[in-house]
Amino acid sequence: MIGLTGRDIYVEFPIYNAYMRSMRHRLGFGKIAEGLNRLKTRKLAVGGDIEVGHSGKTVIKALNGISFDFREGDRVALLGHNGSGKTTLLRTLAGIYEPISGEFISHGHAVPLFDLQLGMDPDGTGMENIWLRGKMLDLTDEQIDQSIEDIASFTELGDYLFMPIRTYSQGMMLRLAFGISTAVTPDILILDEMIGAGDAAFIDRANLRLKNFIEQAGIMVIASHNPAMLRQWCNKGILLEHGKIIASGRLEETLSAYEKRPAA
C-alpha cells in the first residue's frame, strides 16, 4: 500500500558564525554577526524560526514538529507564504533532507520533479540523456529501455535524438526533459510548482500527457501559489507557517485559511 507518514518531524539547518575570523570582519562587516544574534530573539515574518536547536547551535528550524499521513489517491497541496517550509517538506518527502528527529516512513517509489533538466549533459546526445536523466530519477535499466520509444514518439525530435543536446533550441530541450520526466508512472509524485513544456504548438499534447501522468500517480504532493491550479489537481491541503502545520484537511478549507492569512 502506497503511503507517506510523518510523526513529529524536525528539520534544522545550522548557522555557523565565521565572521570573527573572516576578511569581512576585519574590513568592518562584523556587525552582520551582531545582527544575527538579534534575529535569534525576534519573530520573523517569513522563514523558519531562528533558535538554539537540539545540537546547542544556532539553527533555522525549517520544519518544527510536523505530522502527516498521506494515502493512495491523495493529491495534497502545500500552501504557505515564502519561507514557510513547503520546499523543505517536499525535499524531506523525496529523501533529500533527513529529519534530525521524529519518524518518517515512505511506502512506494518517490519521484521528485524539481528541475526537469537536472543531470542532463549538454555534450551528450538526446538518447544518452534519456539514460542519464532516467538514472537521476532512479529508474531501472529495464524501465528506461521500455520508455525510449514512447519518449521519442512524444518529443517528435527524430534524428535530433542522436545529436548533442547543446545543439537543441530551448523548446527542444524542454520537450526532451518533459518527455523523460513523465515517461513512467510514479508511486509518489513530488512537485514544486507545476511543470511546463515549451512552445504553444506542443502545449496541448503536453497537458494531456501531464494529466495522465498525475492521474496514474499513487500520491501527489505539490507546492504552489496558484489556487486555480490546485483546485484542478488536489483534494487535500496543508498550510505551513514558520515550519509548522497550522491548518490541514479538505482543499477548500485549507485554501480559505491560507487566503485569510496576512501576506508576508
URMOQUI-V928679 format. One record per backbone hydrogen bond with DSSP energy under -0.5 kcal/mol. CO is the residue of the C=O (numbers start at 1). NH is the residue of the N-H. E is the energy in kcal/mol with one decimal. If there is no record, write none. Layout:
BEGIN
co:nh:e
CO:NH:E
CO:NH:E
END
This chain:
BEGIN
co:nh:e
2:72:-1.0
3:107:-3.2
4:70:-3.3
5:105:-2.9
6:68:-1.9
7:103:-2.1
9:65:-1.2
9:66:-1.9
10:100:-2.3
10:101:-1.0
11:62:-1.1
11:63:-1.9
12:14:-0.5
13:60:-2.4
14:16:-0.6
15:17:-0.6
16:18:-0.9
18:21:-0.9
19:22:-1.8
22:26:-1.6
23:27:-1.7
24:29:-3.2
25:28:-1.5
25:30:-0.6
29:32:-1.8
30:33:-1.1
30:34:-1.0
31:35:-2.2
32:36:-2.0
33:37:-1.9
34:38:-1.7
35:39:-2.1
36:40:-1.2
38:41:-1.2
39:42:-1.4
42:44:-0.6
49:51:-0.7
49:61:-3.3
51:53:-0.6
51:59:-3.3
53:56:-1.6
57:53:-2.7
58:15:-2.9
59:51:-2.2
59:61:-0.6
60:13:-2.2
60:62:-1.5
61:49:-0.7
63:11:-1.9
63:65:-0.6
66:9:-3.0
68:6:-2.5
70:4:-2.2
71:74:-2.4
74:220:-2.0
75:235:-2.2
75:236:-2.1
76:222:-2.8
77:79:-0.6
77:238:-2.6
78:224:-1.3
79:240:-2.9
81:84:-1.8
82:47:-0.7
84:243:-2.2
85:89:-2.4
86:90:-2.4
87:91:-2.5
88:92:-1.8
89:93:-2.6
90:94:-1.8
91:96:-2.4
91:97:-1.4
92:95:-1.1
101:10:-1.9
103:7:-2.7
105:5:-2.7
106:108:-0.6
107:3:-2.1
108:110:-0.6
109:187:-1.0
109:188:-2.1
110:112:-0.6
111:190:-2.3
112:114:-0.6
113:192:-0.8
115:118:-1.7
117:120:-1.9
120:122:-0.6
121:124:-1.5
122:166:-1.8
124:165:-2.5
125:129:-2.3
126:130:-1.4
127:131:-1.3
128:132:-2.3
129:133:-2.8
130:134:-1.7
131:135:-2.2
132:136:-1.8
133:137:-1.5
134:139:-2.4
135:138:-1.7
140:144:-2.3
141:145:-2.7
142:146:-2.3
143:147:-0.9
144:147:-0.8
144:148:-1.0
145:148:-0.5
147:151:-2.6
148:152:-2.7
149:153:-2.3
150:154:-2.5
151:155:-2.6
152:156:-1.4
152:157:-0.5
157:160:-2.2
158:161:-1.8
159:162:-2.0
160:126:-0.6
160:163:-1.9
161:127:-2.9
163:126:-1.2
164:167:-1.9
165:168:-1.5
169:173:-2.3
170:174:-2.3
171:175:-2.1
172:176:-2.2
173:177:-2.7
174:178:-2.9
175:179:-2.7
176:180:-2.4
177:181:-2.3
178:182:-1.5
180:183:-1.6
184:186:-0.7
186:218:-1.1
187:219:-1.9
188:111:-3.3
189:221:-2.6
190:113:-3.0
191:193:-0.7
191:223:-1.9
199:202:-1.4
199:203:-0.9
200:203:-0.5
200:204:-0.5
202:206:-2.1
203:207:-2.7
204:208:-2.0
205:209:-2.3
206:210:-2.7
207:211:-2.4
208:212:-2.2
209:213:-2.4
210:214:-2.6
211:215:-2.4
212:216:-1.7
213:217:-0.8
214:217:-0.7
218:73:-3.6
219:189:-3.2
220:76:-3.2
221:191:-2.6
222:78:-3.2
223:193:-2.1
225:227:-0.8
226:230:-2.1
227:231:-2.5
228:232:-1.3
229:233:-1.6
230:234:-3.0
235:251:-1.3
236:77:-2.4
237:249:-1.9
238:79:-3.2
238:240:-0.6
239:246:-2.7
239:247:-1.1
241:244:-1.7
242:49:-0.5
243:64:-3.4
244:241:-2.4
244:246:-0.6
247:239:-3.1
249:237:-2.5
250:254:-2.1
251:255:-3.0
252:256:-2.1
253:257:-1.9
254:258:-2.3
255:259:-2.7
256:260:-1.1
257:261:-0.6
258:261:-1.2
END
